[in-house]
Structures are given as structure tokens and as C-alpha cells.
Amino acid sequence: MPTLDVLALAAHPDDVELCAGGTVCLLAQQGYDVGIVDFTKGQLGSRGTPELRMKEAERASEIIGLTARENLDMMDGDIRNSKQNQRRVIEVVRRYRPHIVLINAPESRHPDHKDAAELSTDALYYGGLQTIETTGPDGTLQDPWRPHHVLHYMQAVPFEPTLVVDVTEVWDRRIDALQAFESQFHNPDYEADADEPETFVSNPEFFEWVKSRARTYGYKVGATYGEPFLYRHGPFGVTDLPAALSKEKTFR
């Protein structure tokens, strides 16, 4: 299995595309190896089916240019921070050995998102312990691994971000990746079944809100579109201050 520069963990297929889609598109375009691990298949979704969500996730992955994507097939609505689930996350993180991990928001409208964030942070810590043993797909004992940086992506509940990624350059691709989940978000090409209701995220107004929030956070850093993140364990150290602050701040 390839190691990854950046791994995004998510409660549901489409969480990353919705909240950090521009960031993963930008990273892939810059030549970094990026992967997504979804915890569930969205089994409780009001629209579409788990099988359709898997096809949509595959299409979105192609648009983004991901190096890897997989699904842990946990139960939607029941993402427990159990030792069993922790070991599943530990195994996949040790396998990919990412430098940076992106995870769900610490607070969100959907309970699964907070639960997934808690499961992720605990598993990421325990994965660095020598005394917790896991084996890879080939049955060999895995080495401990703890990512160097962990960031929350913003979901429905806002927070004061530590940093904002300028995703203007890849905005159109980011929208294409999001709309690959046509059963979940507004897409004029999708014909909903008679028993599929309009949801919080499927109406056109929500889609406009996504763009408006990106414009809001982009404006704060002098960009057209931006995606906010909360650094999990600050502060972080730098050795080249000008390089770390290489992007000029347009408005000051």
C-alpha cells in the first residue's frame, strides 16, 4: 500500500468533499499523495442508497485525483468510540502513515460528525503506542504511527479557524467533486424518487450557502474562495518563518 502525505477521515462519504473538497483537490494537483477513509456508507441517508453512495464516492475520487480511498463499513448513526472501532482506524492510519490528517469537526449539527471526530482523535493517539498491536492486510505486525499534524475541517457549526486554505484555483473541480454525490446535494441532473424528500443539504439554497461561506473565509485571507481549519494541537513550530508566511495578505 502507498504511504500518504495527507489522509482525510470522515463519518460519511461526501463529508470531505463538502467541507475540505477544495483542499484535497489542491493537494492532489500539487503532487501530494492524498487519501480518504470514510467510516460509514451513509446507510441512514434519506436519499439514494449505500450502493449509489459508493459509486458517487468513486466518481468524486477520480475528479479529485486521490491516491487511495476506502470505507470501513461502520454503521451510520452508530459511530462508537469503541476499542474495536479504534483498532480499525489505527490499522488504516498505520498502513498509510500520513504526515497530516484531516478529521470531522469537534461540534456539528449531525451527531455522527462529533462522534467521528472523537473516534479519530483517540485512534490517532493510540496508534502511536508500541504496546497496541495491529496487523496489516498481509498479516504482518504494523509499526506504530502517529501523524505529525491533525486539523478539523469546518462543518455546520462554525469555529474560529487556525488557518484558511486558498482553494480558488481548484474551485470548479471542487464543485464537480461535490456534485458527484448527486443524490445528496443539489444537482439538476439528478431525478429523485417519489419517496426521497428534500433534505437540509439537497436544496439549492444550501448549495449557495456552501459557496457563500467559502467566499466569506476566502475574503478574510485575500482569496476568492477559502476553506477553514482548526489545528488540533497548537501551537506548531516553524523553522522558516518567511516560507510559512509566504502568501501575502491582500487586506491588512
Secondary structure, DSSP 8 states (H G I E B T S, - for coil): ----SEEEEESSTTHHHHHHHHHHHHHHHTT--EEEEEEE--TT-SSS-HHHHHHHHHHHHHHHT-SEEEEEEE-TT-----HHHHHHHHHHHHHH--SEEEE--SS-SSHHHHHHHHHHHHHHHHTT-TTS--B-TTS-B------SEEEEE--SS----SEEEE-GGGHHHHHHHHHT-TTTS--TT----TT----TTTSHHHHHHHHHHHHHHHHHTT-SSEEEEEESS-----S-HHHHT-S--S--
